[in-house]
Amino acid sequence: MLINCRACSTVTGFYSTRIQGLFMGFKQNPSFKYINFGLSFGLTMAITVYLLYQGGKWLDNRLGTAPVFMFVGIILAVATVFKRLLAELKTLERKPGDSEEE
């Protein structure tokens, strides 16, 4: 079961749109679409894992539970980012004329 973290999705969505905005002029070349996607995913992964790692470490220090919440934060970050990765891959590979079937 995957836990949906709204704060993580907000953080990843914010940084994802910022990175995509940097490469708006390169939309004509399809290879830049994939470079943009890779940079966006990498930064989103790094920032989300770092923030949830630090949050888990802080919570462990407050409660005295050494590595428990730190690992929970890392696992939650990776699961959330990969969930977003799959959603972005679906939209990236969809052709402009296709309708969404769900």
C-alpha positions in Angstrom: 0.0 0.0 0.0 1.4 3.4 -1.0 0.9 6.3 1.3 0.0 9.5 -0.5 1.8 12.5 1.0 0.3 15.8 -0.1 3.2 17.8 1.2 5.7 15.7 -0.8 3.6 16.1 -4.0 3.4 19.8 -3.4 7.2 20.1 -3.1 7.9 17.8 -6.1 5.3 19.6 -8.2 6.8 23.0 -7.3 10.3 22.1 -8.2 9.2 20.1 -11.2 7.5 23.1 -12.8 10.4 25.4 -11.9 12.9 23.1 -13.7 10.5 22.7 -16.7 10.2 26.4 -16.9 14.0 26.8 -17.4 13.8 24.9 -20.7 10.6 26.3 -22.2 12.5 27.6 -25.2 13.7 24.2 -26.2 10.3 22.6 -26.7 10.8 22.2 -30.5 13.5 19.6 -30.2 12.3 16.2 -28.8 15.7 15.4 -27.2 15.4 18.4 -24.9 12.1 17.1 -23.6 13.9 14.1 -22.2 16.8 16.1 -20.9 14.3 18.3 -19.1 12.5 15.3 -17.7 15.8 13.8 -16.4 16.9 17.0 -14.7 13.4 17.5 -13.2 13.3 14.0 -11.9 16.8 14.1 -10.4 16.3 17.4 -8.6 12.9 16.4 -7.4 14.3 13.1 -6.0 17.3 14.8 -4.3 15.2 17.6 -2.7 12.4 15.3 -1.5 14.7 12.7 -0.1 16.8 15.3 1.7 13.7 17.1 3.2 12.1 13.9 4.4 15.4 12.5 5.7 16.0 15.6 7.8 12.4 15.5 9.0 12.7 11.9 10.0 16.1 12.6 11.7 14.5 15.5 13.7 11.6 13.4 14.7 14.0 10.6 15.8 15.9 13.0 17.9 12.7 14.3 19.5 11.3 10.9 20.3 14.5 9.0 20.9 13.8 6.4 18.2 17.2 6.2 16.5 16.8 5.4 12.8 13.1 4.5 12.5 11.6 7.7 11.2 14.7 8.6 9.2 14.2 5.3 7.2 10.4 5.9 7.0 11.1 9.4 5.6 13.5 8.1 3.0 11.1 5.3 1.9 8.2 7.7 1.8 10.2 10.1 -0.3 11.3 7.5 -2.8 7.8 6.0 -3.1 6.3 9.4 -3.7 8.8 10.5 -6.3 8.5 7.2 -8.2 4.7 7.5 -8.2 5.1 11.0 -9.7 7.7 9.6 -12.1 5.2 7.1 -13.5 2.5 9.8 -13.8 4.9 12.1 -15.7 6.0 9.3 -18.0 2.5 8.6 -19.0 1.9 12.3 -19.9 5.3 12.6 -21.6 4.7 9.6 -23.9 1.1 10.6 -24.7 0.6 12.0 -28.2 -1.1 15.5 -28.4 -4.2 14.1 -30.0 -4.7 11.2 -27.6 -7.4 11.4 -24.9 -6.8 10.2 -21.4 -8.4 6.8 -20.7 -8.9 6.1 -17.0 
